[in-house]
Amino acid sequence: MPNIKEISLRSWPSGVPTEVQYPLGKVPLHEYLRMRAKEHPDKPAYIFYGRVISYHELDESSDRLANFFLKQGVQKGDRIALFLLNCPQYIVAHYAAWKIGAVLSPCSPLFKEMELEYQLNDSGVETLVCLDILYPVFEKIKDNTTVKTVVVTNLNDYMPEEPTLLPVPQMDTKKIIIPGTVDLMDILANEDATPPQIKVELDDLALLQYTGGTTGLPKGAMLTHFAAVFTSATAVTNGNKPFQPETISLAISPIFHIAGMLCAVDAPIMAGCTTILMVMFDPETTMKATELYKANYFVSSVPMNVAIMDHPKVNDYDLSSLKLNMAMSFGITLTEQIAKRWSVLTKGGYCFESSYGLTETHTYDCFVPINNIKYGVCGIPNADTDIRIFDFDDHTKELPIGEEGEIAVKTPSHFLGYWNKPEATKDTLINGWVYTGDVGKFDEEGYLAFLGRRKEMIKVSGFSVFPEEVELFLCKHPAIAQAAVIPKEDAHKGEVIKAFLILKPGQTATAEEIRAWAKTNMSSYKVPSIIEFVDSFPMSGAGKVWRRLLD
């Protein structure tokens, strides 16, 4: 009987290698930056609201910052934290750290004091690169950390005199001098530009990417340079090959997050393409950027697509260049109906689920083949990657096609373990398999369906209900734009479902009408007992709904 990998290869795109290829060799990504800068020094690597950063400038700037780090005593293996929004400074600092073998510890720009203090101390950070508008968060806890060197920058440092796109409100803050810190632009103007000569191996640690993992407090997933190179290569040479030298990519998702980092920081440099970098999502600004720069690739979250399609000025812009859109079902599940609307808007552009992945595998573990697009699934296993479904209570028992169980991933890019947490590592990384705690199943064509987190599973009268499934069903109601469901205790059923619903503009509905519709479209135990209409959901920096904050 063929295994999942063999079955899924039947849907593999024609002419695309089934093994990972490395365009300029199997070397760390900062070496790719150096090679691309020599290959085409004047080519735009990033465009930030009209400010063009060439490959040469990016390479030289990261050399200057790397030399500054060395003069501050940063050594190979030391951790450097980035507390930044999406901006060119992030890219510069990212590659500067890697050029000297330092380990990146990206921090969410949404962090409050306790969250930032925890990550800085857990990872043992002594060097911080920080936006000045975020510095007050750090200032309140700096004496409780081991941080010795702080490099600050302002969002306007890379803004042109006449921006081509509408600036974001965060740019209203003018540059100020912060005592006890070093200004990044002074470093880039005055530091030595000689490329640092630090030997960095593929097996060296590159990234401490903090994640909730399967349980407990955030943990630093230890990812190597090879993990970043491997995953980037799968996006450049395998699957649908979204990143090519001629790609002009829109980068809007948060780049401190592993998925945003892959799509905006890592893979574009390997491919040698051009990235339109934006601080955050705004529907009209995104449409203008697409038309102005003829963007042809976009990694979005589905609410972004919907916001663009529902925007009153959507027909004022030409989005026909946007031929490929890989969308993440955060907040709204991608349906065939949404994808068809997007295709009409972009005059034939493709829109399908981006992938399934997690921090511990350096993300992007599968893809939806463009030659066999399906919805409600995450795709087939990526090159050199094996995904299987196991019994939650018996990891030696692999489950057959169609049965729900725990998703496990074996990939060359898997993490080394959780930083200073051997017990948590032992529970997740077993014989080269990352046991995800996610519930999923495969269909007969080898496509993986993600059904939710096991710990988020709702038990209604003994029946297992996965929030994502109910949310997907509810979003098929003509009046519902977004849905999020949580469990509520019930004396008779153990738990019942509470649904939070956001209605489409101009639509109305009552809870009774929604329940009546649900009873005719899903199993009775999946029908929400409680329905609350809201205007918005609490969201993470990566665009995921925080169900734990709903009540």
N, C-alpha and C positions, 0 to 999 in steps of 0.2 A: 504493500500500500504506500503511495507517495506521501512524503511529509509536506508540511505547510510550505516550506521554502520551494520545493519542487512544484507544487500546485501554483504558487504565486508567480513563478517564472513564466507561466503560460500567458500572463498579462503584461510581461515586461516589454517596454517600448522597443520596437524594432531598431536594430543598428546601435543600440546603446550597450556598452560593456556591462556585464553583470558583476565585475570585480572593480574595486576602487582604483582609479588612475590618479596619478599625481602630476599635474601639468609641467612643473619645473623641478620635480624630484621630491623625495620624502625628506623635507627639511622644515624647521620651525617657520611659522607664518611671518615673523619679522624678517626672515631671509627672503621670503616672497616679496615683502615690501621693498627691500633693497634691490631685488632683481627687477621688479616692475618699474622702480624709479629710474634704473639705468636703461631699461627697454623703451619707456616713453615718459621721460621726465616732465614734460609739459602737459600731459594728459590730465584732465580734472579727475582727481580721486573722489573729492567731495565738493558739493555745492551747498552752501549754507546761506539761505535767504539772499542769494546773489553773489556771495563771497566764494570765489573759486580757490580751492586748496589743491594744488597739483601733487602728483606723486613725488616729485622732487622735494617740494616744500614739506610734505608730510614726513618723508624720510629724514630730511635734515632737521626738522623741528624735534622729532622724536630722538634723534642723536643728541641734540643739545640738552634736552631734558634728561636723557639717560646719563649724560656726563655730570649734570648737576646732582642727580641721585647718588652717583658714585662719590662725588666730593663730600656729600653729606654722610658718607659712611655706609650707604646701603650696599649689602653684599648679596651674592647669589643665594636664593632661598628666602630672603627677607620678604615680608609682606608689605605691600603698598595698597592702601585703600583709596578708592575713587568714590567721591560723594558729589555726583554731578548729574545734571540733566543731559538729554541728548544735545551734544555740541561737539565741534571739532576738537576741543581741548580733551575730551574723553578719548578720542582716537589717538591723539598725540601721546597722552599719558599711558594708554594701553600698550602701545608699541615701545615706548621708552622703557617701561618696566620689563617687558619681555626681552629687550635687547641686552639687558644686564643680568638676566636670569632671576629677576625678582618675581614674586608671586602676587597676582592681582587679587584683591578682595573687594569686589564692587558692592556698594551700599545703595539701597533704595533711596532716591531723593525724597520719598515720602516719610522716611524715618523720623520719629520723634526721639527725644533725648535717650530714653532707656534702651530703645532698639539699637540706636547707633553705638551707645556705650557697650552693649552686650557684644556686638559683632567685632568692634575694634579690639576689645579685650580678649575675646575668644580666639581671634586670629593672631593676636600679638602684634598688632600694627604699630610701627614707629613713624611711618611717613603717610601723610594724608594729602590728596589733591582734592580741592573743595571749591565749589562755587561760593562767591561772597554772600549771595542771598541765603545760602544754607549754613554759612559759618555760625550764626547765632545758635543753631542747634548744637553744634560741636562745642561752642564756647562754654555752654552751661555744664558740660561734663568732661571738659578737657583735663581737669586735674585728677579725674578718676581713671585716666587712660595712660598708656605708655607712649603716646604720640609725642615725638620730639620735633618733627619738621612738618610744617603746613604750607603747602603751595596753594595760593588762591587765584581765582580768575573770575572775570565778569562775562556774562553772556554777550555783551556788546564788543568784547575784545576781537571777535571774528565777524562782526557785522559790517557790511559795506556802508558807505555814506548814503547811498540810495538803494535800500533793499528792494529786491524784486518781488518779495512776498511779504504779507502782512506780519509785522513783528508780534511776538506774544507778550502778554502783560508783564511777564517776569523780566523783560528787557527794559522796563521803565526805570529800574533801579540803576542809578549811575555808579560808575566805578569809584570806590573809596579806598583809602589806605587803611589796612588793618594791622595794627601793631603786633609784632611777634610772628608775622607771616612773610612769605616771599611771593612776589607777584610773578605769575607765570610768564607774562609778556616780557618782563625784564630778563628772565632766564633765556627765553627764545631769542632775544635781541643780543645778548652778551655772552652766552656760554659757548664753549668750544664745540664746533660742529664735526669734529673728527669722529668717525664711527667707533664706538667702544668695542674693544676686542675681548669679549667674554664668551667663553665656549658654553653654549647652551645645547643640551642634548634633548632629543625627542622624549625621552623618558623622564626628564626633569619636570617638577611640578610647575604648572603655569597659572593655575586658577584655584582659588578657594571660593566656590560659588555657593552661597548660603541658601538653604532650602529647608522646608519643614520636614522633608523626607517622608517617612511613613507615619512617624509619631513625634510628639514632644517639641522641645524648643528647636529653633533653627540650627542646622548643622552645616558645617563647611564641607561640601563635597570636593574632594581633592581630584583635580583633573589635570592631566599632563599636556605638554605641547603636542604630543602625538594625537591626543583626543581632539584637539582643536583642528589639527591638520587633516585628520581622517574625516571628521564631519564636514569640514569645508570642502574636501575633495568629493564627497558624495553629492554635494550641492552643485559642484562645477562639472563633474564628469559622468555622473550616474543619474538614474531616475529621469526626470524631465529636464535635467540640466538647466535650471533657472538662471544660473550665473555664468555669463559668457563675456568675453572682452567687449562686445557691443551692447551689453546690458546697461540700461539707465534705470536704476532702481530707486523707488521711493522708500525711505527709511523713517518710519514714524513710531513704531513700537519701541518701548523703553529698551535702551541698549545695555543697561545694567543687568537685565534679565537674559538668561542663557539663549533663548530663541532670538531675541532682538540683537544680541551680540553676534550670533552666527550670521544673521542676515544683513547686518549693517557694518560690522567691524571685521569679521574674519573672512567669510567667503568672498566678499567683493574684492578684497586685496589679493587673494589667491587668483581670482579670475582676471584681475586687472581692469575692472569696469568702473563706471561712474555712479556715485550714490548721491541722491538728493536728500540731504539730512535735514530733518525738521525737529524742533524741540518737542512738539506734541501735536496731536491731531486736531485739525479744524477742517470741516468739510469743504468750505469754499477755498481755503488756502491749498488744500490737497488737489482740488480740481484745477486751480490756477497753475500749480507746480507741474501737474501732468501735462497740461496744454503747453506751457512755456518751454519746458525742457524735453518734451516728447518722451516722458517716462514710459517704459514698456514692461516693467515688472513691479509688483506691489505685494508685499506681505502685510496683510491686514488682519484685524479682528472683525468679525461679522458686523458688529454694531457700526464700524466705520463705513462699510459698504452700504448699510441701510441708511445711515445719516446722509451719505452722498446722494443716494437715489431719491431720498425724500426731500432734499434741499430745494427750496423754491427757485434757485438759480441754476439748477442742474443742467438745463438745456442751453445755458449761455456759454458753456465750455465744451471744447472738443477733447473727448477722452478716448478717441479711437486708437491712439498709440499704445494704450494699456492692454497688451495682448495676453498677459499672463498674470493672474491674481491667485495667490495661495492664501486662503482665509482660515483663521483660527476661530473655532466656535466658542468664544468667550462671551458670555452674556446672552448671545443669540446663537442658536444652532443653525449652521448652514444647511439650507434645504435646496432642492432642485428648483423650486419656484424663485428663490432669491438669486440663485446662479443664473437662471434664464433672464431675469430682469437685468442683471449686471451685463450679460452678454449683449442684450439689446442696446443698453446704454453705451457700451464700448465698441459697438459695431463688430461683434464676433469674438470679443475677448473671452478667454477661459476663466472660470472661477470654480475652485474646488477646495476641499479640505487640505490644509497645509501638511499635516503630519500627525504622528503620535510620537511623543518623546518626553523625556524628563531630565532634570539636571544631572542625575547620577549616570546617565548614558551620553551626556553632552548633546542631548535632544536629537531630533530629526532621524528617528529610527525607522520610519516607513514613509511611503509617498503614494499618492493616487496617480496611477499612470494616465497620461493625457489621452492615450488611445483607448482607454476603457474606464471612463469616469463613472464613479458611483457615489451616492450620497448617503449620509448616515453612517459612514465608515471612515477610518483614518488612512486606509491604503494597505499596500503590501510591504513586507519587510524590505528595507533598503539593502544596498550592496554589502556583502560580507556581514550581514546582520541576521541573526536568528531570533524569532519571536515565537513563543509557545504559550499555551494555556495549561496551567497546572491546578490541581486540587489545592484549595487554600490550606487544608489541614494535613496534606500529604504531598510534599514537594517532589516525591518520586513518581507520582501518578499524573501523567500527561493526559489531558482530556481531549476527546475527539472534536471534530468540526461541529459547530452548532451548540456546544455545551459551554456554559458560563463558568469561569474560574479566574484565577489570578494570572495576570499578564506577567511574563518573565522575559527578559531581554538579554541576549548574549551578543555583545558587540565589541570590536577592538577599542572603541572609545569609552568603555565604561570607567567609572571612577575608581580610584585606588582605595577609597574608604572615606569615612567621615573623620575630619580633623579632630584628633585627640578623643575619639569616641569609638573605641574598638568593639564594645558590645553592640552598639547600634549598627556598626559595619557588619558584624557577624550575622545579624538578623536579616540583612538586606542583600549582601554580596555573598553568594554561596556557589562555590565551584565555577566561578566565572559568570554566573547568571545573576542579574539584578532582579530581585523579586520586588515588584513595584507596589504591591498593595492595591493596585487598580483591578477592577473587574472588567473582563472583556471576553470576546468570543470571535472565532473565525467563521466566515461563510465558505461556501463550496468553491469559491474562486481564490481563496487565500487572502481575503481582505479582512483586516482587523477592525472590529467595532469596540470602541471604548464605552463602557456602560456606567462608569463612575468609580469613586473611591469606596472601598469596602467599608471604611469607617463612617461614610456618609450614607450607607445603605439604610433604607427605612423598612422596618418590619411592621406590616399591617396584617393583623390576624394571622401571623405566621408566614405571610407571603413576603418575599423580598422585592423591594421596589427601589430602583435606582433613580436618583433625582434627574439625571440628564435625560433619561427616557421620557419621564413625565413632562419635563420642560420642552422637549422636542415635540411631543404630541400637542401640548397646549399652544405652542407657537404656530400650529397649523390652523388655529381658529382665526377667521378673517379679521377680527378686531384686535388681536393680541400682537404686540410688537416684541415683547420680551417676557420671560417667565423665570422665576427662581422658586424652588420648593425646598422645604425643610420638614423634619418630623416634629410632631407635637404629641406629648404623652396623652394616652386615652385609657380610661379605666377598663374598657371592654375589649378594645382591639390591640392594646399595647402601645401602638403608635398610629397616628393618622397623618395625612399629608396637609400641610398648609402651603398654599401657593401665593406668591407675590407677583402681581401682574402689572406690566406697563402697557397701556393701550396705544394703538397707532394714532397719529394725529387725526382729529376729526371723527374718531370712532367712539362709540359708547357701548357699554354692556354692563349687565348686573351679574352679581355672583351667582344668582339662581340660573341665569341664562347660560353662564359658562359651565356650571355643573351639569345642567341638562344636556348640553352639547357633549361634554366629556363622557357622560354615561353611555352615549351612543357611539363613542369613538375609541374607548379604551376599557380595559378590564375594570370591574367595579371597585376593586381594592386599590386601583391607581387613581381613582377620581378624588380630587382634593376635597376634604371636608370643610376646610376653611379657606376663604379667598379674600385677599386684601389688595386693593388697587393702590399703586404707588407711582411717584414721578420718576424715581431713579433707584438704583441699587448701590450699596457700598461696594467699591471696586478696589482691587489691588493695583499696584503700579504696573503690573503686566496685563491688566485688563480683565482679570478674572473676578467673578462675583464672589464676595466674601459672604458665604451663606451663614457663617458663624455669627455675623453681626445682624442677621435678620431674626426677628422674633414675632 
